[in-house]
Amino acid sequence: MATYRFDLNEEYSELLEQQAKDHHMNIQEYIRYKLFNVVTIFSVDELIKRIINGNFENKEFTVPDAYTEEEWAGIDRGNAGVLGKNFYNYITEHPELGIRFVPNRTIKRRAVYTYKKEG
């Protein structure tokens, strides 16, 4: 796999970080999205869509539960952690979604969540 490096001044670095955050992506995903219009299934938006449209209401679940085993096998550990962190941050900032973190509870060392439709 090729590695490309480029430098950004502070202004552009902050802009890139903010734009990636606004799109609920890590920086690497955001760069791929901007350069190649590539969106993976491992985005916060996709994860939320799967939870809301799936069979998760009033059940405990972890992030990988929203994916098939085959799909989840396609994400490396580092990106899985970034997805989990971004997901946690987003649902914490948006309680209106009805997705809640369950404190002091883990399943297979993973954070646990619940979903209840609002309204």
Phi and psi in degrees as a GROMACS rama.xvg file:
@    title "Ramachandran Plot"
@    xaxis  label "Phi"
@    yaxis  label "Psi"
@TYPE xy
-77.3207  148.013  ALA-2
-119.766  132.021  THR-3
-117.995  142.485  TYR-4
-128.656  138.584  ARG-5
-146.738  155.388  PHE-6
-107.79  143.29  ASP-7
-125.499  144.444  LEU-8
-74.0177  175.128  ASN-9
-59.8407  -41.6627  GLU-10
-60.2679  -49.2584  GLU-11
-71.2729  -33.0539  TYR-12
-62.6667  -46.5501  SER-13
-64.6786  -39.2324  GLU-14
-63.2339  -45.8997  LEU-15
-61.0385  -45.7484  LEU-16
-61.7052  -42.0293  GLU-17
-67.7161  -42.0863  GLN-18
-65.2404  -39.4718  GLN-19
-62.6377  -44.1356  ALA-20
-61.6635  -43.3801  LYS-21
-61.0328  -28.8525  ASP-22
-94.6205  4.77367  HIS-23
58.4606  40.7901  HIS-24
-126.337  156.987  MET-25
-79.7424  169.345  ASN-26
-62.1034  -42.1901  ILE-27
-61.5409  -44.4291  GLN-28
-63.344  -41.0955  GLU-29
-64.9775  -40.4958  TYR-30
-62.9073  -44.0857  ILE-31
-60.8185  -42.5204  ARG-32
-60.0698  -46.3942  TYR-33
-70.47  -39.3139  LYS-34
-77.8453  -40.7763  LEU-35
-122.041  3.85941  PHE-36
56.5245  40.1136  ASN-37
-102.235  125.448  VAL-38
-122.575  126.252  VAL-39
-89.3964  168.378  THR-40
-74.3379  -9.88926  ILE-41
-96.2629  56.447  PHE-42
-118.488  158.232  SER-43
-61.144  -43.1432  VAL-44
-60.3656  -44.3638  ASP-45
-65.6491  -41.7189  GLU-46
-61.2834  -46.1557  LEU-47
-62.316  -42.5319  ILE-48
-59.2734  -43.1055  LYS-49
-65.5593  -37.4375  ARG-50
-68.8695  -48.0615  ILE-51
-64.9512  -37.9354  ILE-52
-91.1057  -6.6959  ASN-53
-93.9866  -163.156  GLY-54
-103.501  59.1446  ASN-55
-113.741  -8.38409  PHE-56
-62.2889  131.848  GLU-57
60.3057  27.8185  ASN-58
-128.817  151.04  LYS-59
-81.4244  143.269  GLU-60
-153.558  163.948  PHE-61
-117.097  166.517  THR-62
-54.06  -47.1292  VAL-63
-61.5831  -20.6982  PRO-64
-63.5815  -19.7052  ASP-65
-81.1928  -4.1397  ALA-66
-123.149  156.351  TYR-67
-72.7892  162.374  THR-68
-58.7068  -39.5186  GLU-69
-64.9067  -43.6862  GLU-70
-62.6895  -47.3135  GLU-71
-64.7516  -29.7623  TRP-72
-66.6254  -16.3647  ALA-73
-86.0133  0.544435  GLY-74
-113.035  135.647  ILE-75
-79.3826  162.8  ASP-76
-58.2341  -41.8092  ARG-77
-62.5569  -46.9304  GLY-78
-69.3029  -30.3312  ASN-79
-64.6209  -40.9223  ALA-80
-65.158  -40.4191  GLY-81
-65.1622  -42.6698  VAL-82
-59.8887  -46.1982  LEU-83
-60.5219  -43.3403  GLY-84
-65.5879  -46.0447  LYS-85
-63.872  -38.3171  ASN-86
-64.1078  -48.3779  PHE-87
-57.6103  -48.6306  TYR-88
-59.8402  -41.9241  ASN-89
-68.4827  -46.3355  TYR-90
-69.5199  -27.4667  ILE-91
-67.5504  -37.537  THR-92
-78.6398  -15.0554  GLU-93
-130.257  69.0704  HIS-94
-63.8988  -19.2925  PRO-95
-63.0258  -15.2113  GLU-96
-71.0397  -23.6797  LEU-97
86.2287  5.7109  GLY-98
-95.8308  126.286  ILE-99
-125.756  140.297  ARG-100
-76.6012  137.663  PHE-101
-100.583  105.743  VAL-102
-67.0154  150.684  PRO-103
59.3953  28.5506  ASN-104
-137.657  131.687  ARG-105
-134.84  155.867  THR-106
-127.959  119.338  ILE-107
52.4631  42.2247  LYS-108
63.6672  20.7687  ARG-109
-110.859  148.422  ARG-110
-61.5225  145.185  ALA-111
-111.372  142.721  VAL-112
-131.879  162.873  TYR-113
-130.953  159.393  THR-114
-134.692  131.573  TYR-115
-138.222  124.581  LYS-116
-60.6971  134.95  LYS-117
-84.1156  144.246  GLU-118
